[in-house]
Amino acid sequence: MLDAWTRPQAAVFPQPAGSGARVLVRLDAGHARRPIAAARVALAAASFVGFGLGAFLLGAIVLPLVSAATRGRDRRWRRCQRIVQAAFRFFHDFMRAVGLVDFDARVGPSLPDHPVVLVANHPTLIDVTALVARFGPLCFLAKRALFRNPLTGPLLYFCGQIPGAGRTLHDNVRVMERALDRLARGHSLLLFPEGTRSPPGELLPFHAGAFEIARRAGVPVLPLVMHVRPAALYRGLAWYEIPRRSVRMRIEPLGEIDPAHADARELGRAIEREIRLKL
């Protein structure tokens, strides 16, 4: 993508009348654009370096102290989740201030006052940070590798997040049990039914697990559509492949759905079709 911004252009300059000749001159028209692209890449790098530094400080110092000073597992989780929400809002405020991502985490839909299973498409690397920054205390599934990561692992642990599916049936049963436990304790749960980030401009088939969890827990499903234009931080795009203009991110809720009398697979397919139509 960067090559497209900085590719040299050709210009044809006519010669004096009667010469019958034209001269093709290679101009480095991208030279003027190169500092703009480089500056945006530098700002993106600063954003993610700042994210990493903030995650380290939170996980190594702030969240352990808050957790130690708070009685009750649910209260500890919620206090830590609110601190992480504030950090993620600062992360998105910085990206908005420097013109990278146009997303205001203080404006938009709010969580209902009862537990729900939030399901959303997953177009970018920063969907979780955006949703947590907007909605606040949430539980969600995270890849097991992220729990082993020294930067993200402590944040996930102290906030009571759930390791994702493993290789065995027992691992998958534990995911279901933990998800149902969080909902029973009054937490809302965020799940991405695709299981991974979407390819640019596409939507992967939804798995039924999120809808089965909602059905068993007896809580509504709240579908969300993540709108992101132009494409950035998608699967297959490097973090430094930043568009020249600000990326606009918007969250669109589709309304709560009662899964009590629905088949989980059919409900998943119906919501997948609805989100696909909105993209």
Stockholm file with secondary structure:
# STOCKHOLM 1.0

chainA/1-279         MLDAWTRPQAAVFPQPAGSGARVLVRLDAGHARRPIAAARVALAAASFVGFGLGAFLLGAIVLPLVSAATRGRDRRWRRCQRIVQAAFRFFHDFMRAVGLVDFDARVGPSLPDHPVVLVANHPTLIDVTALVARFGPLCFLAKRALFRNPLTGPLLYFCGQIPGAGRTLHDNVRVMERALDRLARGHSLLLFPEGTRSPPGELLPFHAGAFEIARRAGVPVLPLVMHVRPAALYRGLAWYEIPRRSVRMRIEPLGEIDPAHADARELGRAIEREIRLKL
#=GR chainA/1-279 SS CHHHHHCCEEEEEECSTTCCCEEEEEECGGGTTHHHHHHHHHHHHHHHHHHHHHHHHIIIIIHHHHHHTCCSHHHHHHHHHHHHHHHHHHHHHHHHHTTSEECCTTSSCCCCSSCCEEEECCCSTTHHHHHHHHHCSCEEEECHHHHHSTTTHHHHHHTTCEECCCSSHHHHHHHHHHHHHHHHTTCCEEECTTSSCCCTTCCCCCCSHHHHHHHHHTCCEEEEEEEEESCCSCTTSCTTCCCSSCEEEEEEECCCBCCTTSCHHHHHHHHHHHHHHHC
#=GC SS_cons         CHHHHHCCEEEEEECSTTCCCEEEEEECGGGTTHHHHHHHHHHHHHHHHHHHHHHHHIIIIIHHHHHHTCCSHHHHHHHHHHHHHHHHHHHHHHHHHTTSEECCTTSSCCCCSSCCEEEECCCSTTHHHHHHHHHCSCEEEECHHHHHSTTTHHHHHHTTCEECCCSSHHHHHHHHHHHHHHHHTTCCEEECTTSSCCCTTCCCCCCSHHHHHHHHHTCCEEEEEEEEESCCSCTTSCTTCCCSSCEEEEEEECCCBCCTTSCHHHHHHHHHHHHHHHC
//
